[in-house]
């Protein structure tokens, strides 16, 4: 099923809200792929990291889902 631009935008907003909600267990600006503090919002600024939330509309970066699942392990 193809996602609309509105679906894409809403998911990005939800992802940003999730990062804010879990800020107590995240390192500041933690990148889901490289783990460094170089990922403001939905793209990593480290020159050697290719993480961005969506690599193309409807297709998340492969590191994103495992990273979200790992947050569950950090919860108290």
ROSE-4610 file (N, C-alpha, C; in Angstrom, 1 decimal, always signed):
// ROSE-4610
residu = [X/X/X/X/X/X/X/X/X/X/X/X/X/X/X/X/X/X/X/X/X/X/X/X/X/X/X/X/X/X/X/X/X/X/X/X/X/X/X/X/X/X/X/X/X/X/X/X/X/X/X/X/X/X/X/X/X/X/X/X/X/X/X/X/X/X/X/X/X/X/X/X/X/X/X/X/X/X/X/X/X/X/X/X/X/X/X/X/X/X/X/X/X/X/X/X/X/X/X/X/X/X/X/X/X/X/X/X/X/X/X/X/X/X/X/X/X/X/X/X/X/X/X/X/X/X/X/X/X/X/X/X/X/X/X/X/X/X/X/X/X/X/X/X/X/X/X/X/X/X/X/X/X/X/X/X/X/X/X/X/X/X/X/X/X/X/X/X/X/X/X/X/X/X/X/X/X/X/X/X/X/X/X/X/X/X/X/X/X/X/X/X/X/X/X/X/X/X/X/X/X/X/X/X/X/X/X/X/X/X/X/X/X/X/X/X/X/X/X/X/X/X/X/X/X/X/X/X]
num = [1/1/1/2/2/2/3/3/3/4/4/4/5/5/5/6/6/6/7/7/7/8/8/8/9/9/9/10/10/10/11/11/11/12/12/12/13/13/13/14/14/14/15/15/15/16/16/16/17/17/17/18/18/18/19/19/19/20/20/20/21/21/21/22/22/22/23/23/23/24/24/24/25/25/25/26/26/26/27/27/27/28/28/28/29/29/29/30/30/30/31/31/31/32/32/32/33/33/33/34/34/34/35/35/35/36/36/36/37/37/37/38/38/38/39/39/39/40/40/40/41/41/41/42/42/42/43/43/43/44/44/44/45/45/45/46/46/46/47/47/47/48/48/48/49/49/49/50/50/50/51/51/51/52/52/52/53/53/53/54/54/54/55/55/55/56/56/56/57/57/57/58/58/58/59/59/59/60/60/60/61/61/61/62/62/62/63/63/63/64/64/64/65/65/65/66/66/66/67/67/67/68/68/68/69/69/69/70/70/70/71/71/71/72/72/72/73/73/73/74/74/74/75/75/75/76/76/76]
x = [+0.8/+0.0/+0.9/+0.7/+1.5/+1.1/+2.0/+1.7/+1.6/+0.7/+0.6/+1.6/+1.8/+2.7/+2.2/+0.9/+0.4/+0.7/+0.7/+1.1/+2.6/+3.4/+4.8/+5.0/+4.4/+4.6/+4.1/+2.9/+2.4/+3.3/+3.9/+4.9/+6.1/+6.6/+7.8/+7.4/+6.3/+5.8/+5.7/+5.2/+5.0/+6.4/+7.4/+8.7/+9.4/+9.2/+9.8/+9.1/+7.8/+7.2/+7.7/+7.9/+8.4/+9.8/+10.7/+12.0/+11.8/+10.9/+10.7/+10.1/+9.2/+8.6/+9.6/+10.6/+11.6/+12.9/+12.9/+14.2/+14.9/+14.2/+14.9/+15.8/+15.5/+16.3/+17.2/+17.1/+17.9/+19.1/+20.2/+21.3/+20.8/+21.3/+20.9/+21.2/+20.2/+20.3/+20.9/+20.6/+21.2/+20.7/+21.7/+21.5/+21.1/+20.0/+19.6/+20.7/+21.5/+22.4/+23.8/+24.4/+25.7/+25.8/+24.7/+24.6/+25.2/+25.8/+26.4/+25.4/+25.7/+24.8/+25.0/+24.5/+24.6/+23.4/+22.3/+21.0/+19.9/+20.0/+18.9/+17.7/+16.6/+15.4/+15.4/+15.5/+15.3/+16.4/+17.6/+18.8/+20.0/+21.0/+22.3/+23.2/+23.9/+24.8/+26.3/+26.5/+27.9/+28.3/+29.4/+29.8/+29.9/+30.2/+30.4/+29.1/+28.0/+26.8/+25.7/+25.0/+23.9/+22.5/+22.4/+21.0/+20.2/+19.0/+17.9/+16.6/+15.6/+14.4/+13.9/+13.7/+13.2/+14.3/+14.7/+15.6/+14.9/+13.6/+12.7/+11.3/+10.3/+9.0/+8.5/+8.0/+7.5/+8.5/+9.8/+10.9/+11.8/+11.7/+12.5/+13.9/+14.9/+16.3/+16.3/+17.0/+17.0/+17.4/+18.1/+18.5/+17.4/+16.4/+15.4/+14.5/+14.0/+13.1/+13.8/+15.0/+15.7/+16.1/+16.4/+16.7/+15.4/+14.3/+13.0/+12.8/+13.0/+12.8/+13.7/+15.0/+16.0/+15.6/+14.8/+14.3/+13.4/+12.7/+11.9/+12.8/+14.0/+14.9/+15.5/+15.5/+16.0/+15.0/+13.7/+12.7/+12.8/+12.6/+12.8/+11.7]
y = [-1.2/+0.0/+1.2/+2.1/+3.3/+4.3/+5.0/+6.0/+7.4/+8.2/+9.5/+10.5/+11.6/+12.6/+13.0/+13.0/+13.3/+12.2/+11.0/+9.9/+10.0/+10.4/+10.6/+11.7/+12.8/+14.0/+13.6/+13.0/+12.6/+11.6/+10.7/+9.8/+10.5/+11.4/+12.2/+13.0/+13.6/+14.3/+13.4/+12.2/+11.2/+10.7/+10.5/+10.1/+11.2/+12.5/+13.6/+13.6/+13.4/+13.4/+12.2/+11.1/+9.9/+10.3/+10.9/+11.3/+12.2/+13.1/+14.0/+13.3/+12.4/+11.6/+10.8/+10.2/+9.3/+10.0/+11.3/+12.1/+11.7/+11.1/+10.7/+9.4/+8.6/+7.4/+7.5/+8.6/+8.9/+9.8/+9.5/+10.5/+11.7/+12.9/+14.1/+13.8/+14.0/+13.9/+12.6/+11.5/+10.2/+9.7/+9.3/+8.7/+7.3/+6.8/+5.4/+4.5/+5.0/+4.1/+4.1/+5.3/+5.3/+5.5/+5.9/+6.1/+7.4/+8.2/+9.4/+10.5/+11.6/+12.7/+13.6/+13.1/+13.9/+13.8/+13.5/+13.3/+14.2/+15.5/+16.4/+16.0/+15.5/+15.2/+14.0/+14.1/+13.0/+12.8/+13.3/+13.1/+13.2/+12.3/+12.3/+13.3/+14.1/+15.1/+14.6/+13.4/+12.9/+12.6/+13.0/+12.9/+11.4/+10.5/+9.1/+8.2/+8.8/+8.1/+8.5/+7.5/+7.7/+7.7/+7.7/+7.6/+8.9/+8.6/+9.6/+8.8/+9.4/+8.6/+7.9/+8.6/+8.0/+8.1/+7.0/+7.0/+7.4/+7.1/+7.6/+7.5/+8.2/+8.2/+6.8/+6.5/+5.2/+4.1/+4.5/+3.5/+4.0/+3.5/+3.9/+3.3/+4.0/+3.5/+2.2/+1.2/-0.1/-0.1/+0.9/+1.0/+1.5/+2.1/+2.8/+1.9/+0.8/-0.1/-0.8/-1.4/-2.0/-1.0/+0.2/+1.3/+1.5/+1.7/+1.9/+0.7/-0.5/-1.7/-1.7/-1.2/-1.2/-0.2/+0.8/+1.7/+1.0/+0.0/-0.8/-1.4/-1.8/-2.5/-1.4/-0.2/+0.9/+1.4/+1.1/+1.6/+0.9/+1.7/+1.2/+0.2]
z = [+0.0/+0.0/+0.0/-0.9/-1.0/+0.0/+0.5/+1.5/+0.9/+1.4/+0.8/+1.5/+0.9/+1.5/+2.9/+3.1/+4.5/+5.5/+5.1/+5.9/+6.3/+5.4/+5.6/+6.6/+6.4/+7.3/+8.7/+8.8/+10.1/+10.8/+10.1/+10.8/+11.3/+10.5/+10.9/+12.2/+12.2/+13.4/+14.6/+14.4/+15.5/+16.0/+15.0/+15.4/+16.3/+15.9/+16.6/+18.0/+18.1/+19.4/+20.3/+19.6/+20.4/+21.0/+20.2/+20.7/+21.9/+21.8/+22.9/+24.1/+23.9/+25.0/+25.7/+25.0/+25.6/+25.8/+25.9/+26.1/+27.4/+28.4/+29.6/+29.4/+28.4/+28.2/+26.9/+26.2/+25.0/+25.4/+24.7/+24.8/+23.9/+24.2/+23.5/+22.0/+21.2/+19.7/+19.3/+20.0/+19.6/+18.3/+17.5/+16.1/+16.2/+15.6/+15.6/+14.9/+14.0/+13.3/+14.0/+14.2/+14.7/+16.2/+16.8/+18.3/+18.8/+17.9/+18.4/+18.6/+19.2/+19.4/+18.2/+17.1/+15.8/+15.0/+15.6/+14.8/+15.3/+14.9/+15.3/+14.5/+15.2/+14.6/+13.7/+12.3/+11.4/+10.5/+10.7/+9.9/+10.7/+10.5/+11.2/+10.5/+11.3/+10.7/+10.7/+11.2/+11.2/+9.7/+9.3/+7.9/+7.4/+8.3/+7.9/+8.2/+8.5/+8.8/+7.8/+7.3/+6.3/+6.8/+8.2/+8.7/+8.4/+8.0/+7.9/+8.1/+8.7/+9.1/+7.9/+6.8/+5.5/+4.5/+3.9/+2.8/+1.5/+1.5/+0.4/+1.0/+0.4/+1.0/+1.2/+2.4/+2.7/+3.1/+3.0/+3.3/+4.3/+5.5/+6.6/+6.5/+7.1/+7.1/+7.9/+7.5/+8.2/+9.6/+10.1/+11.5/+12.4/+11.8/+12.7/+13.5/+12.9/+13.7/+14.8/+14.5/+15.6/+16.8/+16.4/+17.4/+18.2/+17.6/+18.3/+19.3/+18.8/+19.6/+20.8/+20.6/+21.7/+22.8/+22.4/+23.5/+24.5/+24.1/+25.1/+26.2/+25.8/+26.7/+27.7/+27.4/+28.2/+29.2/+29.0/+29.9/+31.3/+32.3/+33.7/+34.0]
